[in-house]
Amino acid sequence: MPLVKPEYDVVIVGAGPGGSIAARVAAENGLSVLLLEKRQEIGTPVRCAEGTGTEVLRRYIDLEPAWIAQEINGGRIFSPNGTPVVIEYPGAGVVLERKIFDRRLAETAAEAGAEILVKARVIGVTKSDTNGRVNGVHYRYNGKDCTVGAQIVIAADGVESQVGRWAGIDTTSGLRNVDVCAQYLMADIDLDEPEFCDFYVGHNIAPRGYAWVFPKGARIANVGVGIGGNASGINGKFAIDYLNEFVRQRFEKGSILSQMAGCVSTSDSLHDIVADGIMLVGDAAHHNDPISGGGIVNAMIGGHLAAEVAVEAIQHDDVSAEFLREYEHRWDKEVGKVFKHLRRIREAVLKFNDETLDKCAQVLAKVPRGKLTLLQVFKTVLLNRPSLLLELRHLIAAGWF
């Protein structure tokens, strides 16, 4: 068994992008760090569509061909009747090989001085007898129950996070605030423009959600469907049923190499993402993009901010929730305030019927290819809900476009 000290400045639960960035930043600033991962191998199993933008990614790591499956030059949105809306952004995104990417991020944390332990499943938190603050975790490693102390615990254990709940934070979400997803990795399929990520909308395709095709090469892609949690099971249909129908219509001759299912939060950030001695980051904090459900770069931002606040808290010998709430403030300033406006827009657009979506697409399809911008898309769509143009102004003011 690797030598684990009785106590660290920071213990981080979960070695996804958020956890690894938090571990790296904390270690770079001189803190002792232990990163615990329940899986036997970091990066597996893959539980996302693997697409992300490069602008934020470049802040934290140099792009490496080893973990880039496909460079992305834009997106195509197909309305219910198949009308394509093409938004070109050369070099704006990539589809990752998450197994390699996550492991590389963990390597950078180790290089900074963080200790990492895999196949270490956290099974509870410890709390101070005097003030009830979180001061460590219980974990199971190689069949043995172990305990490690910490001044601060950072929970980066995903949307199914238990660590926050054990700490006394309400981490629940109603069905209306989650999307339920199913995805295949498919090979030998026809992709006419593999440098674009494709999105398909429509109530018969994916109620309260969308279908996607994220290329990972010339003839291989992640093909998935996400539907609203409150739409799951209606008329006996679940995400996997919508996915199978989507695949039958478009990729009937393709081969399925792997399958995954899960859910993502589409709500605002949790009401509380800190408590005495603990902070939540990434999916555990419900820090997913309200429009796409994406969370990779948001987890990295959250991990960075949480680690910075952890450094300051330990320097000031104050790990109270009051001090750690600085992390909430920084998150809201950098990302959270934008997400609030995006969520309001999402809820309005979800009320559009298929006819309205088709009309918007027909207007946007008239813009010459290469000239359409994301701002034009939002403006055209929101003309159907003029009251939401205020949300658009907020996004513009925040520099989102």
C-alpha positions as CSV (number, residue, x, y, z in Angstrom):
1,M,0.0,0.0,0.0
2,P,1.3,3.5,-0.8
3,L,2.4,5.4,2.2
4,V,-0.4,7.9,3.1
5,K,0.2,10.4,5.8
6,P,-2.3,10.7,8.6
7,E,-3.2,14.3,7.6
8,Y,-2.9,16.7,4.6
9,D,-3.7,20.3,4.1
10,V,-6.1,19.4,1.4
11,V,-7.8,16.1,0.5
12,I,-9.6,16.0,-2.9
13,V,-12.2,13.4,-3.7
14,G,-12.4,12.6,-7.4
15,A,-9.6,12.8,-10.1
16,G,-11.6,14.2,-12.9
17,P,-10.7,17.6,-14.5
18,G,-11.9,19.6,-11.5
19,G,-10.2,17.4,-8.9
20,S,-6.9,17.2,-10.8
21,I,-6.7,21.0,-11.4
22,A,-7.5,21.7,-7.7
23,A,-4.8,19.2,-6.7
24,R,-2.3,20.8,-9.0
25,V,-3.0,24.4,-8.0
26,A,-3.0,23.6,-4.3
27,A,0.3,21.7,-4.6
28,E,1.9,24.4,-6.7
29,N,1.2,26.8,-3.8
30,G,2.9,24.7,-1.3
31,L,0.1,22.7,0.3
32,S,0.2,19.0,1.1
33,V,-2.4,17.3,-1.1
34,L,-3.9,13.9,-1.4
35,L,-6.1,13.1,-4.4
36,L,-8.4,10.1,-4.0
37,E,-10.0,8.3,-7.0
38,K,-12.5,5.5,-6.6
39,R,-11.7,3.9,-10.0
40,Q,-8.7,1.7,-10.6
41,E,-7.8,3.8,-13.5
42,I,-8.2,7.6,-13.9
43,G,-10.3,8.6,-16.8
44,T,-12.4,5.5,-17.0
45,P,-15.2,4.9,-17.6
46,V,-15.9,7.7,-20.0
47,R,-19.2,9.3,-19.0
48,C,-19.5,12.4,-21.3
49,A,-19.6,13.4,-25.0
50,E,-16.0,14.6,-24.7
51,G,-16.5,17.8,-26.6
52,T,-15.2,21.1,-25.2
53,G,-14.0,24.6,-26.2
54,T,-10.3,25.3,-26.4
55,E,-10.2,28.9,-25.0
56,V,-10.5,27.9,-21.4
57,L,-8.7,24.6,-21.9
58,R,-5.5,26.5,-23.0
59,R,-5.4,28.3,-19.6
60,Y,-4.7,25.1,-17.8
61,I,-2.8,22.8,-20.2
62,D,-1.1,23.0,-23.6
63,L,-3.0,21.1,-26.3
64,E,-1.5,17.7,-27.0
65,P,-2.3,15.5,-30.0
66,A,-2.3,12.4,-27.8
67,W,-5.6,13.4,-26.2
68,I,-7.3,15.2,-29.1
69,A,-9.5,12.9,-31.1
70,Q,-10.8,15.6,-33.4
71,E,-10.4,19.3,-33.9
72,I,-13.7,21.1,-34.2
73,N,-14.4,24.1,-36.4
74,G,-18.0,24.8,-35.5
75,G,-21.4,23.3,-34.8
76,R,-24.4,22.4,-36.9
77,I,-27.9,22.6,-35.3
78,F,-30.6,20.7,-37.1
79,S,-34.2,21.8,-36.5
80,P,-37.0,19.2,-36.3
81,N,-37.6,19.2,-40.0
82,G,-33.8,18.8,-40.7
83,T,-33.0,22.4,-41.6
84,P,-29.3,22.9,-40.7
85,V,-28.0,26.0,-39.0
86,V,-24.2,26.2,-39.4
87,I,-22.0,28.2,-37.1
88,E,-18.3,28.2,-38.1
89,Y,-15.6,28.9,-35.4
90,P,-12.3,27.5,-36.8
91,G,-10.2,25.9,-34.0
92,A,-12.8,26.7,-31.3
93,G,-13.2,23.2,-30.0
94,V,-11.9,19.7,-29.7
95,V,-13.4,16.3,-29.0
96,L,-11.2,14.7,-26.4
97,E,-10.0,11.2,-25.6
98,R,-11.0,11.5,-22.0
99,K,-9.1,8.5,-20.8
100,I,-5.8,10.1,-21.9
101,F,-6.8,13.6,-21.1
102,D,-7.9,13.0,-17.5
103,R,-4.8,10.9,-16.9
104,R,-2.6,13.7,-18.2
105,L,-4.2,16.3,-16.0
106,A,-3.6,13.9,-13.0
107,E,0.0,13.6,-14.1
108,T,0.4,17.4,-13.9
109,A,-1.0,17.3,-10.3
110,A,1.5,14.7,-9.4
111,E,4.3,16.6,-11.0
112,A,3.3,19.6,-8.8
113,G,3.7,17.5,-5.7
114,A,0.2,16.1,-5.1
115,E,-0.1,12.5,-3.9
116,I,-2.6,10.3,-5.8
117,L,-4.3,7.1,-4.7
118,V,-6.5,5.2,-7.1
119,K,-9.1,2.5,-6.2
120,A,-9.7,4.4,-3.0
121,R,-13.5,4.8,-2.5
122,V,-14.5,7.5,0.0
123,I,-17.2,6.2,2.2
124,G,-17.8,9.0,4.6
125,V,-16.4,12.3,6.1
126,T,-15.0,12.9,9.5
127,K,-16.1,15.9,11.6
128,S,-14.6,17.8,14.5
129,D,-16.1,16.9,17.9
130,T,-15.9,20.5,19.0
131,N,-17.4,22.5,16.1
132,G,-18.7,19.9,13.6
133,R,-16.5,21.0,10.7
134,V,-15.4,18.5,8.1
135,N,-11.8,17.5,8.9
136,G,-11.1,14.4,6.8
137,V,-12.6,11.4,5.1
138,H,-13.0,7.7,5.5
139,Y,-12.1,5.6,2.5
140,R,-11.8,2.0,1.5
141,Y,-8.6,0.8,-0.1
142,N,-7.7,-2.8,-1.0
143,G,-10.5,-4.0,1.3
144,K,-9.3,-2.0,4.3
145,D,-11.1,0.9,5.9
146,C,-8.8,3.9,6.3
147,T,-9.1,7.5,7.6
148,V,-7.1,10.6,6.6
149,G,-7.4,14.0,8.1
150,A,-7.5,17.3,6.2
151,Q,-7.8,21.0,7.0
152,I,-10.0,21.3,3.8
153,V,-11.8,18.6,1.8
154,I,-12.6,19.4,-1.9
155,A,-15.4,17.2,-3.3
156,A,-15.1,16.7,-7.0
157,D,-16.9,13.4,-7.0
158,G,-19.4,14.0,-9.8
159,V,-23.1,14.6,-10.2
160,E,-23.8,11.6,-8.0
161,S,-21.7,13.2,-5.2
162,Q,-22.2,11.8,-1.8
163,V,-19.4,13.7,-0.1
164,G,-21.3,17.0,0.0
165,R,-24.4,15.3,1.4
166,W,-22.4,13.6,4.1
167,A,-21.1,17.1,5.0
168,G,-24.6,18.4,5.4
169,I,-25.0,20.2,2.1
170,D,-28.3,19.7,0.2
171,T,-27.1,18.2,-3.1
172,T,-30.5,17.0,-4.4
173,S,-32.0,18.0,-7.8
174,G,-35.6,17.7,-9.0
175,L,-36.2,15.8,-12.2
176,R,-36.9,19.1,-14.0
177,N,-33.4,20.2,-13.3
178,V,-31.5,17.2,-14.7
179,D,-31.1,15.7,-18.2
180,V,-30.9,12.0,-18.5
181,C,-28.5,10.8,-21.2
182,A,-27.5,7.7,-23.2
183,Q,-24.6,7.5,-25.6
184,Y,-22.9,5.1,-28.0
185,L,-19.4,5.3,-29.4
186,M,-20.1,4.3,-33.0
187,A,-17.7,3.2,-35.7
188,D,-18.0,2.9,-39.5
189,I,-20.6,5.6,-39.8
190,D,-21.0,8.3,-42.5
191,L,-19.9,11.7,-41.3
192,D,-20.1,14.3,-44.1
193,E,-18.3,17.0,-42.1
194,P,-16.3,15.5,-39.2
195,E,-14.9,18.8,-38.2
196,F,-18.3,19.9,-37.0
197,C,-20.3,18.8,-33.9
198,D,-23.9,18.2,-34.8
199,F,-26.9,18.9,-32.6
200,Y,-30.5,17.8,-33.3
201,V,-33.5,19.4,-31.6
202,G,-37.2,18.5,-31.6
203,H,-39.7,17.1,-29.2
204,N,-39.8,13.7,-31.1
205,I,-36.0,13.5,-31.2
206,A,-35.2,14.5,-27.6
207,P,-37.9,16.1,-25.4
208,R,-36.5,18.9,-23.3
209,G,-33.0,18.1,-24.7
210,Y,-31.1,17.3,-27.9
211,A,-29.3,14.6,-29.7
212,W,-25.7,14.9,-30.6
213,V,-23.0,13.5,-32.9
214,F,-19.5,14.4,-31.8
215,P,-16.9,13.1,-34.3
216,K,-13.7,11.4,-33.0
217,G,-12.3,10.8,-36.5
218,A,-13.5,10.4,-40.1
219,R,-15.9,7.6,-39.4
220,I,-16.2,7.3,-35.6
221,A,-18.2,9.5,-33.2
222,N,-20.0,9.8,-29.9
223,V,-23.7,9.6,-30.7
224,G,-26.0,10.4,-27.9
225,V,-29.3,11.7,-26.7
226,G,-30.2,13.8,-23.6
227,I,-33.8,14.3,-22.5
228,G,-35.3,16.2,-19.6
229,G,-35.5,14.2,-16.4
230,N,-39.2,14.9,-16.2
231,A,-39.7,13.6,-19.7
232,S,-38.0,10.3,-19.0
233,G,-40.5,7.4,-18.9
234,I,-43.4,9.3,-20.5
235,N,-45.2,6.9,-22.9
236,G,-42.7,4.3,-21.8
237,K,-39.8,5.9,-23.5
238,F,-36.4,6.6,-21.9
239,A,-33.2,8.2,-23.2
240,I,-31.9,4.9,-24.5
241,D,-35.1,4.4,-26.6
242,Y,-34.8,7.9,-28.2
243,L,-31.1,7.1,-28.9
244,N,-31.9,3.8,-30.5
245,E,-34.5,5.5,-32.7
246,F,-32.1,8.2,-33.7
247,V,-29.4,5.7,-34.6
248,R,-31.8,3.6,-36.6
249,Q,-32.7,6.6,-38.7
250,R,-29.2,7.8,-39.3
251,F,-26.5,5.2,-38.6
252,E,-28.3,1.9,-39.0
253,K,-25.2,0.2,-40.4
254,G,-22.8,1.5,-37.8
255,S,-21.1,-0.6,-35.1
256,I,-21.5,0.2,-31.4
257,L,-18.1,0.0,-29.6
258,S,-19.3,1.2,-26.2
259,Q,-22.3,2.4,-24.3
260,M,-22.8,4.8,-21.4
261,A,-25.7,6.4,-19.5
262,G,-25.9,9.1,-16.9
263,C,-27.4,12.4,-16.0
264,V,-26.2,16.0,-15.8
265,S,-27.6,18.9,-13.8
266,T,-29.1,21.8,-15.8
267,S,-30.1,23.8,-12.7
268,D,-28.3,26.8,-11.2
269,S,-25.3,26.0,-8.9
270,L,-26.3,24.4,-5.6
271,H,-27.6,26.9,-3.1
272,D,-24.5,26.1,-0.9
273,I,-21.3,24.8,-2.4
274,V,-19.3,25.2,0.8
275,A,-19.6,24.3,4.5
276,D,-17.1,24.4,7.3
277,G,-14.0,22.6,6.0
278,I,-15.3,21.6,2.6
279,M,-15.9,23.0,-1.0
280,L,-17.7,21.3,-3.9
281,V,-16.5,21.7,-7.5
282,G,-17.6,20.7,-11.0
283,D,-20.6,18.4,-11.4
284,A,-20.7,17.9,-7.6
285,A,-21.6,21.6,-7.3
286,H,-23.9,21.5,-10.4
287,H,-21.6,23.7,-12.4
288,N,-22.7,22.5,-15.8
289,D,-23.5,24.7,-18.7
290,P,-27.3,25.2,-18.6
291,I,-27.6,25.1,-22.4
292,S,-25.4,22.2,-23.4
293,G,-24.9,20.4,-20.1
294,G,-21.2,20.5,-20.6
295,G,-19.0,20.5,-17.6
296,I,-15.3,19.9,-18.4
297,V,-13.9,23.4,-18.5
298,N,-16.3,24.6,-15.8
299,A,-15.0,21.9,-13.5
300,M,-11.4,23.1,-14.3
301,I,-12.3,26.7,-13.5
302,G,-14.1,25.6,-10.3
303,G,-11.2,23.4,-9.2
304,H,-8.7,26.3,-9.8
305,L,-10.9,28.8,-7.8
306,A,-11.5,26.4,-4.9
307,A,-7.8,25.6,-4.6
308,E,-6.9,29.3,-4.6
309,V,-9.3,29.9,-1.7
310,A,-8.0,26.8,0.1
311,V,-4.5,28.2,0.0
312,E,-5.8,31.6,1.4
313,A,-7.9,29.9,4.1
314,I,-5.0,27.8,5.4
315,Q,-2.7,30.8,5.3
316,H,-5.3,32.7,7.5
317,D,-6.0,29.6,9.7
318,D,-9.7,30.0,8.9
319,V,-11.5,27.1,7.1
320,S,-14.9,28.2,8.2
321,A,-17.8,28.3,5.7
322,E,-17.8,32.1,6.0
323,F,-14.2,32.3,4.7
324,L,-14.7,29.5,2.1
325,R,-17.7,31.4,0.7
326,E,-15.1,33.5,-1.2
327,Y,-15.0,30.6,-3.6
328,E,-18.7,31.0,-4.2
329,H,-18.2,34.7,-4.9
330,R,-15.4,34.1,-7.3
331,W,-17.3,31.4,-9.1
332,D,-20.4,33.7,-9.5
333,K,-18.2,36.6,-10.8
334,E,-16.4,34.5,-13.4
335,V,-19.1,32.0,-14.5
336,G,-22.1,31.8,-12.3
337,K,-23.8,35.1,-13.2
338,V,-23.7,34.1,-16.9
339,F,-25.2,30.7,-16.2
340,K,-28.2,32.3,-14.5
341,H,-29.1,34.2,-17.7
342,L,-28.4,31.1,-19.8
343,R,-30.8,29.0,-17.7
344,R,-33.6,31.5,-18.2
345,I,-33.1,31.4,-21.9
346,R,-33.0,27.6,-21.9
347,E,-36.3,27.3,-20.0
348,A,-38.0,29.7,-22.5
349,V,-36.6,27.9,-25.6
350,L,-37.7,24.5,-24.2
351,K,-41.3,25.8,-24.5
352,F,-41.0,26.4,-28.2
353,N,-42.9,23.9,-30.3
354,D,-41.3,22.2,-33.3
355,E,-42.9,24.7,-35.7
356,T,-41.2,27.6,-34.0
357,L,-37.9,25.9,-34.0
358,D,-38.2,25.2,-37.7
359,K,-39.1,28.9,-38.4
360,C,-36.0,30.1,-36.5
361,A,-33.8,27.6,-38.4
362,Q,-35.2,28.7,-41.8
363,V,-34.4,32.4,-41.0
364,L,-30.9,31.5,-39.8
365,A,-30.2,29.2,-42.7
366,K,-30.4,32.2,-45.1
367,V,-27.3,33.7,-43.6
368,P,-24.3,32.9,-45.9
369,R,-22.1,30.1,-44.6
370,G,-19.3,31.4,-42.5
371,K,-21.1,34.6,-41.6
372,L,-23.5,33.3,-38.9
373,T,-22.5,34.1,-35.3
374,L,-23.7,32.7,-32.0
375,L,-25.1,36.2,-31.2
376,Q,-27.2,36.1,-34.3
377,V,-28.6,32.7,-33.3
378,F,-29.6,34.0,-29.9
379,K,-31.1,37.2,-31.3
380,T,-33.2,35.3,-33.8
381,V,-34.5,32.8,-31.3
382,L,-35.2,35.3,-28.6
383,L,-37.3,37.4,-31.0
384,N,-40.0,34.8,-30.3
385,R,-39.7,35.7,-26.6
386,P,-39.0,39.5,-26.6
387,S,-39.0,39.6,-22.8
388,L,-35.8,37.6,-22.9
389,L,-33.8,40.1,-24.8
390,L,-32.8,41.6,-21.5
391,E,-31.0,38.3,-20.7
392,L,-29.2,38.7,-24.0
393,R,-28.0,42.2,-23.0
394,H,-26.7,40.8,-19.8
395,L,-24.7,38.1,-21.6
396,I,-23.2,40.7,-24.0
397,A,-22.2,42.9,-21.1
398,A,-20.5,39.9,-19.5
399,G,-18.4,39.4,-22.6
400,W,-20.0,36.1,-23.4
401,F,-20.1,36.8,-27.2
